[in-house]
Amino acid sequence: MNSSLKDRLTEALDDEYKALAAYRKVIEKFGPIRPFVNIVEAEARHAAALLSLFERYGIPVPEDRWPERVTAPDTVEEACRSAVEAEIYNMAMYDRLLAATPEPDVRRVLENPRSASRDRHLPAFKRCFQRNR
């Protein structure tokens, strides 16, 4: 994969924007339910870390268009199932981006959300799905 740093960072930030918008919509619809209320804060930290790389490398920050493009699912069970799928996609995306990233500072920033998805977010959303079936 031969992609530019701008392309890699934009893809990662877009995915964080999407997760933030989706999890915020769930919270708006169902209230401050776990794990969404906790994980939305983590997604915001991941986006902020990526934004610092845009600034460091002088890359223009793309607009966040996700808030108008996502809606909350009809049930908490569906929200949790959808979040499981999103976290699995997120891990695969970060694995692919890391494979194409030689810059050590960028690698560190990309490794954090990948680890969070694998070690905390995915297990939490799987528990949420099981609890709400």
Backbone as a chain_set.jsonl record, in Angstrom:
{"seq": "MNSSLKDRLTEALDDEYKALAAYRKVIEKFGPIRPFVNIVEAEARHAAALLSLFERYGIPVPEDRWPERVTAPDTVEEACRSAVEAEIYNMAMYDRLLAATPEPDVRRVLENPRSASRDRHLPAFKRCFQRNR", "coords": {"N": [[0.849, -1.177, 0.0], [0.682, 2.082, -0.946], [0.295, 4.892, 0.299], [-0.224, 8.341, 0.994], [0.901, 10.269, 3.821], [-0.995, 12.17, 4.474], [-3.328, 10.981, 3.389], [-3.519, 8.657, 4.972], [-3.784, 9.7, 7.589], [-6.132, 11.174, 7.237], [-7.996, 9.162, 6.656], [-7.995, 7.758, 9.095], [-8.846, 9.786, 10.894], [-11.368, 10.352, 9.828], [-12.694, 7.957, 10.386], [-12.691, 8.036, 13.174], [-14.232, 10.344, 13.553], [-16.645, 9.355, 12.517], [-17.273, 7.304, 14.368], [-17.512, 8.847, 16.707], [-19.75, 10.459, 16.039], [-21.739, 8.494, 15.645], [-21.845, 7.21, 18.183], [-22.531, 9.354, 19.791], [-25.097, 9.891, 18.794], [-26.44, 7.609, 19.672], [-26.329, 8.027, 22.428], [-27.81, 10.396, 22.592], [-30.323, 9.397, 21.889], [-30.879, 7.238, 23.673], [-30.008, 8.013, 26.146], [-27.405, 8.479, 28.685], [-25.966, 5.847, 28.367], [-23.995, 2.973, 29.219], [-21.739, 1.044, 27.278], [-21.376, 3.309, 25.798], [-21.265, 5.996, 26.693], [-18.826, 6.123, 27.986], [-16.989, 5.321, 26.03], [-17.332, 7.153, 23.978], [-15.969, 9.346, 24.913], [-13.342, 8.402, 24.832], [-13.044, 8.096, 22.066], [-13.12, 10.759, 21.312], [-10.707, 11.635, 22.425], [-8.929, 10.147, 20.856], [-9.411, 11.285, 18.338], [-8.511, 13.88, 18.87], [-5.779, 13.419, 19.28], [-5.04, 12.598, 16.72], [-5.626, 14.967, 15.352], [-3.6, 16.579, 16.334], [-1.446, 15.565, 14.947], [-2.088, 16.324, 12.333], [-1.706, 19.052, 12.605], [1.037, 19.142, 13.354], [2.288, 18.161, 11.035], [1.447, 19.959, 9.171], [-0.894, 19.545, 7.678], [-3.961, 20.082, 6.08], [-6.995, 20.094, 7.939], [-9.616, 17.826, 7.551], [-13.15, 18.337, 7.037], [-15.658, 17.46, 9.409], [-18.193, 15.542, 8.552], [-19.932, 13.699, 9.53], [-21.932, 13.976, 11.66], [-24.397, 14.735, 10.46], [-24.887, 12.558, 8.906], [-25.343, 10.16, 10.187], [-27.585, 8.046, 12.045], [-29.246, 7.013, 15.033], [-29.588, 3.58, 15.906], [-32.633, 1.545, 16.185], [-32.894, 0.125, 18.574], [-31.206, -0.551, 21.709], [-29.836, -2.947, 21.643], [-29.357, -3.25, 18.861], [-27.742, -1.012, 18.52], [-25.496, -1.733, 20.027], [-24.658, -4.037, 18.644], [-24.05, -2.926, 16.15], [-21.968, -1.258, 16.953], [-20.068, -3.162, 17.721], [-19.434, -4.235, 15.201], [-18.37, -1.907, 14.04], [-16.098, -1.446, 15.625], [-14.574, -3.712, 15.045], [-14.067, -3.264, 12.326], [-12.618, -0.898, 12.662], [-10.276, -1.776, 14.005], [-9.113, -3.38, 11.997], [-8.721, -1.445, 10.02], [-6.832, 0.234, 11.315], [-4.729, -1.608, 11.609], [-4.034, -1.963, 8.914], [-3.326, 0.685, 8.22], [-1.174, 1.094, 9.959], [0.649, -0.731, 8.918], [1.459, 0.607, 6.706], [2.814, 2.776, 7.618], [5.674, 4.452, 8.316], [6.584, 6.475, 10.001], [7.63, 7.131, 13.263], [6.315, 8.726, 15.288], [3.75, 8.989, 14.276], [2.986, 6.332, 14.132], [2.846, 5.71, 16.881], [0.607, 7.246, 17.653], [-1.379, 6.051, 16.071], [-1.369, 3.461, 17.064], [-2.547, 3.622, 19.582], [-5.509, 3.996, 19.407], [-6.06, 1.617, 18.053], [-5.282, -0.361, 19.89], [-7.023, 0.319, 21.988], [-9.509, -0.231, 20.814], [-9.309, -3.018, 20.427], [-8.702, -4.032, 23.025], [-10.425, -2.838, 24.883], [-12.791, -1.416, 23.865], [-14.133, -3.157, 21.939], [-14.563, -5.579, 23.526], [-16.268, -4.419, 25.495], [-18.495, -3.537, 24.0], [-19.348, -5.995, 23.011], [-20.184, -7.22, 25.399], [-22.255, -5.457, 26.009], [-24.002, -5.995, 23.896], [-24.674, -8.677, 24.45], [-25.946, -8.347, 26.909], [-28.209, -6.932, 26.211], [-29.79, -8.492, 24.579]], "CA": [[0.0, 0.0, 0.0], [1.485, 3.287, -1.042], [-0.572, 6.051, 0.491], [0.465, 9.471, 1.61], [0.605, 10.517, 5.224], [-2.287, 12.879, 4.495], [-4.399, 10.008, 3.155], [-3.616, 7.769, 6.134], [-4.343, 10.452, 8.716], [-7.509, 11.528, 6.906], [-8.824, 7.968, 6.825], [-8.12, 7.488, 10.534], [-9.679, 10.82, 11.511], [-12.729, 10.17, 9.349], [-13.275, 6.842, 11.126], [-12.949, 8.525, 14.539], [-15.394, 11.23, 13.427], [-17.825, 8.511, 12.324], [-17.577, 6.666, 15.651], [-18.003, 9.894, 17.608], [-21.111, 10.837, 15.641], [-22.634, 7.362, 15.885], [-22.003, 6.971, 19.614], [-23.287, 10.503, 20.309], [-26.505, 9.699, 18.422], [-26.974, 6.589, 20.584], [-26.498, 8.679, 23.73], [-28.944, 11.315, 22.455], [-31.58, 8.646, 21.799], [-31.124, 6.325, 24.785], [-29.449, 8.536, 27.388], [-25.972, 8.213, 28.901], [-25.806, 4.416, 28.661], [-22.681, 2.367, 29.075], [-20.426, 1.665, 27.34], [-21.284, 4.422, 24.85], [-20.893, 7.243, 27.353], [-17.39, 6.062, 28.273], [-16.198, 5.148, 24.814], [-17.38, 8.383, 23.175], [-14.877, 10.189, 25.409], [-12.092, 7.847, 24.293], [-12.992, 8.429, 20.636], [-12.768, 12.183, 21.222], [-9.258, 11.724, 22.683], [-8.242, 9.621, 19.665], [-9.511, 12.317, 17.296], [-7.634, 14.991, 19.262], [-4.393, 13.001, 19.031], [-4.852, 12.663, 15.267], [-5.605, 16.38, 14.963], [-2.274, 17.122, 16.646], [-0.561, 15.178, 13.838], [-2.405, 17.205, 11.203], [-1.04, 20.323, 12.884], [2.493, 18.95, 13.332], [2.755, 17.944, 9.667], [0.925, 21.0, 8.292], [-1.899, 18.977, 6.777], [-5.281, 20.675, 6.33], [-7.926, 19.2, 8.648], [-10.865, 17.635, 6.81], [-14.392, 18.647, 7.733], [-16.413, 16.337, 9.974], [-19.538, 15.543, 7.972], [-20.683, 12.56, 10.049], [-23.127, 14.211, 12.48], [-25.609, 14.775, 9.634], [-24.987, 11.35, 8.079], [-25.648, 8.957, 10.969], [-28.744, 8.041, 12.923], [-29.168, 5.967, 16.051], [-30.427, 2.412, 15.642], [-33.928, 1.54, 16.874], [-32.798, -0.474, 19.905], [-29.869, -0.598, 22.297], [-29.205, -4.162, 21.117], [-28.846, -2.932, 17.526], [-26.641, -0.057, 18.688], [-24.326, -2.479, 20.492], [-24.203, -4.895, 17.539], [-23.43, -2.04, 15.175], [-20.696, -0.807, 17.527], [-19.14, -4.296, 17.609], [-18.98, -4.251, 13.803], [-17.545, -0.718, 13.805], [-14.803, -1.625, 16.294], [-13.831, -4.716, 14.265], [-13.585, -2.531, 11.149], [-11.625, 0.06, 13.138], [-9.019, -2.489, 14.252], [-8.546, -3.779, 10.7], [-8.245, -0.23, 9.367], [-5.586, 0.656, 11.957], [-3.681, -2.572, 11.234], [-3.626, -1.638, 7.54], [-2.633, 1.971, 8.231], [0.124, 0.914, 10.629], [1.544, -1.447, 8.0], [1.924, 1.569, 5.691], [3.28, 3.982, 8.322], [7.028, 4.344, 8.853], [6.889, 7.556, 10.941], [7.433, 6.642, 14.639], [5.323, 9.495, 16.047], [2.442, 8.658, 13.727], [2.718, 4.957, 14.566], [2.411, 5.742, 18.288], [-0.764, 7.761, 17.709], [-2.272, 5.061, 15.467], [-1.423, 2.257, 17.899], [-3.427, 3.822, 20.737], [-6.905, 3.618, 19.169], [-6.152, 0.201, 17.698], [-5.253, -1.115, 21.144], [-8.256, 0.596, 22.725], [-10.583, -0.991, 20.172], [-9.1, -4.446, 20.67], [-8.628, -4.429, 24.428], [-11.47, -2.267, 25.73], [-14.058, -1.074, 23.217], [-14.801, -4.338, 21.395], [-15.139, -6.402, 24.604], [-17.376, -3.703, 26.155], [-19.674, -3.568, 23.134], [-19.833, -7.385, 22.988], [-20.946, -7.398, 26.645], [-23.473, -4.661, 25.832], [-24.884, -6.749, 22.992], [-25.17, -9.846, 25.185], [-26.82, -7.851, 27.975], [-29.442, -6.349, 25.648], [-30.448, -9.427, 23.649]], "C": [[0.894, 1.24, 0.0], [0.557, 4.491, -0.933], [0.21, 7.147, 1.201], [0.081, 9.576, 3.081], [-0.751, 11.217, 5.348], [-3.445, 11.903, 4.331], [-4.61, 9.115, 4.375], [-4.249, 8.485, 7.324], [-5.802, 10.822, 8.475], [-8.432, 10.335, 7.085], [-9.052, 7.669, 8.306], [-9.041, 8.507, 11.197], [-11.133, 10.67, 11.087], [-13.419, 9.044, 10.11], [-13.564, 7.248, 12.573], [-14.145, 9.473, 14.544], [-16.688, 10.408, 13.327], [-18.24, 7.861, 13.642], [-18.14, 7.685, 16.64], [-19.452, 10.242, 17.289], [-22.1, 9.717, 15.964], [-22.891, 7.171, 17.375], [-22.744, 8.139, 20.269], [-24.772, 10.382, 19.991], [-27.162, 8.663, 19.335], [-27.257, 7.222, 21.945], [-27.678, 9.662, 23.691], [-30.273, 10.562, 22.513], [-31.89, 7.872, 23.077], [-30.618, 6.837, 26.136], [-28.005, 8.098, 27.566], [-25.702, 6.759, 29.293], [-24.363, 3.968, 28.447], [-22.759, 1.29, 28.023], [-20.289, 2.915, 26.465], [-20.772, 5.703, 25.506], [-19.395, 7.274, 27.683], [-16.562, 6.087, 26.992], [-16.242, 6.395, 23.939], [-16.275, 9.339, 23.626], [-13.53, 9.708, 24.884], [-11.949, 8.191, 22.81], [-12.614, 9.898, 20.446], [-11.275, 12.381, 21.481], [-8.464, 11.217, 21.484], [-8.261, 10.654, 18.543], [-8.574, 13.481, 17.61], [-6.168, 14.654, 19.004], [-4.096, 13.042, 17.53], [-4.775, 14.107, 14.798], [-4.256, 17.021, 15.27], [-1.266, 16.745, 15.559], [-0.834, 16.02, 12.593], [-1.671, 18.531, 11.387], [0.48, 20.179, 12.756], [3.022, 18.845, 11.905], [2.191, 18.971, 8.681], [-0.082, 20.505, 7.275], [-3.249, 19.616, 7.093], [-6.231, 19.645, 6.956], [-9.212, 19.069, 7.838], [-12.079, 17.953, 7.687], [-15.031, 17.359, 8.252], [-17.841, 16.426, 9.465], [-20.434, 14.455, 8.557], [-21.915, 12.908, 10.87], [-24.435, 14.25, 11.685], [-25.858, 13.457, 8.904], [-25.345, 10.093, 8.858], [-26.919, 9.157, 11.782], [-28.562, 6.912, 13.93], [-30.038, 4.789, 15.62], [-31.711, 2.454, 16.483], [-33.855, 1.011, 18.299], [-31.366, -0.4, 20.418], [-29.129, -1.837, 21.793], [-28.6, -3.894, 19.736], [-27.674, -1.966, 17.604], [-25.368, -0.786, 19.106], [-23.77, -3.376, 19.39], [-23.487, -4.071, 16.475], [-22.064, -1.555, 15.669], [-19.655, -1.92, 17.497], [-18.562, -4.335, 16.201], [-18.047, -3.079, 13.512], [-16.169, -0.868, 14.435], [-13.95, -2.676, 15.571], [-13.258, -4.06, 13.007], [-12.445, -1.598, 11.538], [-10.279, -0.616, 13.37], [-8.337, -2.874, 12.942], [-7.994, -2.565, 9.956], [-6.917, 0.205, 9.97], [-4.451, -0.318, 11.669], [-3.127, -2.247, 9.853], [-2.844, -0.328, 7.497], [-1.26, 1.855, 8.885], [1.127, 0.219, 9.721], [2.148, -0.506, 6.962], [2.571, 2.805, 6.317], [4.674, 3.791, 8.897], [7.334, 5.371, 9.95], [6.601, 7.126, 12.382], [6.374, 7.409, 15.428], [3.908, 9.19, 15.572], [2.048, 7.245, 14.149], [2.206, 4.937, 16.006], [0.955, 6.204, 18.397], [-1.752, 6.74, 17.139], [-2.406, 3.804, 16.325], [-2.397, 2.415, 19.065], [-4.883, 3.464, 20.453], [-7.063, 2.157, 18.749], [-6.183, -0.653, 18.958], [-6.53, -0.913, 21.951], [-9.429, -0.18, 22.137], [-10.488, -2.464, 20.529], [-9.303, -4.81, 22.136], [-9.785, -3.936, 25.284], [-12.805, -2.083, 25.008], [-14.802, -2.304, 22.702], [-15.353, -5.239, 22.5], [-16.33, -5.727, 25.296], [-18.637, -3.741, 25.295], [-20.213, -4.988, 22.98], [-20.648, -7.677, 24.239], [-22.277, -6.657, 26.561], [-24.469, -5.422, 24.96], [-25.491, -7.929, 23.73], [-26.205, -9.432, 26.242], [-28.188, -7.411, 27.434], [-30.156, -7.239, 24.648], [-31.793, -9.852, 24.166]], "O": [[1.756, 1.398, 0.864], [0.097, 5.034, -1.937], [1.179, 6.886, 1.913], [-0.936, 9.036, 3.516], [-1.551, 10.888, 6.224], [-4.436, 11.989, 5.056], [-5.746, 8.849, 4.766], [-5.138, 7.946, 7.984], [-6.615, 10.788, 9.398], [-9.536, 10.48, 7.61], [-10.171, 7.363, 8.718], [-9.919, 8.135, 11.975], [-12.036, 10.845, 11.905], [-14.598, 9.156, 10.445], [-14.58, 6.84, 13.135], [-14.982, 9.409, 15.445], [-17.69, 10.727, 13.966], [-19.419, 7.863, 13.994], [-19.126, 7.415, 17.326], [-20.287, 10.31, 18.191], [-23.178, 9.975, 16.5], [-24.038, 6.989, 17.786], [-23.509, 7.929, 21.21], [-25.615, 10.729, 20.819], [-28.318, 8.826, 19.725], [-28.306, 6.979, 22.541], [-28.45, 9.747, 24.646], [-31.234, 11.038, 23.116], [-33.038, 7.848, 23.52], [-30.782, 6.166, 27.155], [-27.444, 7.424, 26.702], [-25.264, 6.478, 30.409], [-23.631, 4.508, 27.618], [-23.81, 0.661, 27.896], [-19.214, 3.511, 26.397], [-19.939, 6.408, 24.936], [-18.775, 8.337, 27.659], [-15.559, 6.794, 26.899], [-15.279, 6.67, 23.223], [-15.709, 10.062, 22.806], [-12.674, 10.519, 24.531], [-10.86, 8.536, 22.352], [-11.873, 10.237, 19.523], [-10.642, 13.209, 20.826], [-7.435, 11.796, 21.134], [-7.249, 10.873, 17.876], [-7.917, 14.007, 16.712], [-5.402, 15.51, 18.561], [-3.018, 13.473, 17.122], [-3.953, 14.441, 13.945], [-3.815, 17.911, 14.543], [-0.34, 17.507, 15.277], [0.099, 16.387, 11.878], [-1.088, 19.065, 10.443], [1.131, 21.007, 12.118], [4.088, 19.379, 11.598], [2.432, 18.864, 7.479], [-0.122, 20.987, 6.142], [-3.639, 19.684, 8.259], [-6.262, 18.482, 6.552], [-9.83, 20.071, 7.479], [-12.028, 17.846, 8.912], [-14.953, 16.309, 7.614], [-18.609, 17.287, 9.896], [-21.577, 14.302, 8.127], [-22.899, 12.172, 10.784], [-25.476, 13.835, 12.195], [-26.934, 13.262, 8.339], [-25.623, 9.058, 8.254], [-27.276, 10.275, 12.154], [-27.806, 5.97, 13.691], [-31.104, 4.982, 15.035], [-31.853, 3.29, 17.375], [-34.659, 1.4, 19.146], [-30.429, -0.209, 19.643], [-27.925, -1.78, 21.544], [-27.457, -4.27, 19.476], [-26.716, -2.086, 16.84], [-24.286, -0.491, 18.598], [-22.555, -3.468, 19.217], [-22.442, -4.475, 15.964], [-21.117, -1.456, 14.889], [-18.475, -1.65, 17.269], [-17.35, -4.452, 16.023], [-17.045, -3.24, 12.814], [-15.172, -0.459, 13.84], [-12.73, -2.535, 15.499], [-12.096, -4.278, 12.666], [-11.435, -1.511, 10.84], [-9.245, -0.081, 12.971], [-7.125, -2.712, 12.796], [-6.932, -2.64, 9.337], [-5.976, 0.513, 9.239], [-3.31, 0.112, 11.501], [-1.914, -2.253, 9.64], [-1.82, -0.236, 6.82], [-0.293, 2.454, 8.414], [2.316, 0.535, 9.746], [3.213, -0.779, 6.408], [2.847, 3.778, 5.615], [4.846, 3.048, 9.863], [8.249, 5.162, 10.746], [5.462, 6.79, 12.705], [5.605, 6.797, 16.169], [2.976, 9.139, 16.375], [0.89, 6.999, 14.488], [1.247, 4.231, 16.317], [0.168, 5.622, 19.144], [-2.85, 6.584, 17.672], [-3.451, 3.154, 16.309], [-3.01, 1.436, 19.491], [-5.457, 2.68, 21.208], [-8.078, 1.529, 19.051], [-7.007, -1.559, 19.082], [-7.06, -1.861, 22.531], [-10.25, -0.724, 22.876], [-11.487, -3.084, 20.894], [-9.992, -5.78, 22.452], [-10.098, -4.546, 26.306], [-13.838, -2.548, 25.49], [-15.984, -2.476, 23.0], [-16.517, -5.634, 22.424], [-17.299, -6.401, 25.646], [-19.733, -3.954, 25.815], [-21.422, -5.169, 22.834], [-21.698, -8.315, 24.154], [-23.308, -7.173, 26.994], [-25.657, -5.474, 25.276], [-26.698, -8.157, 23.645], [-27.217, -10.108, 26.428], [-29.199, -7.512, 28.13], [-31.046, -6.772, 23.937], [-32.485, -10.635, 23.516]]}, "num_chains": 1, "name": "protein.A"}
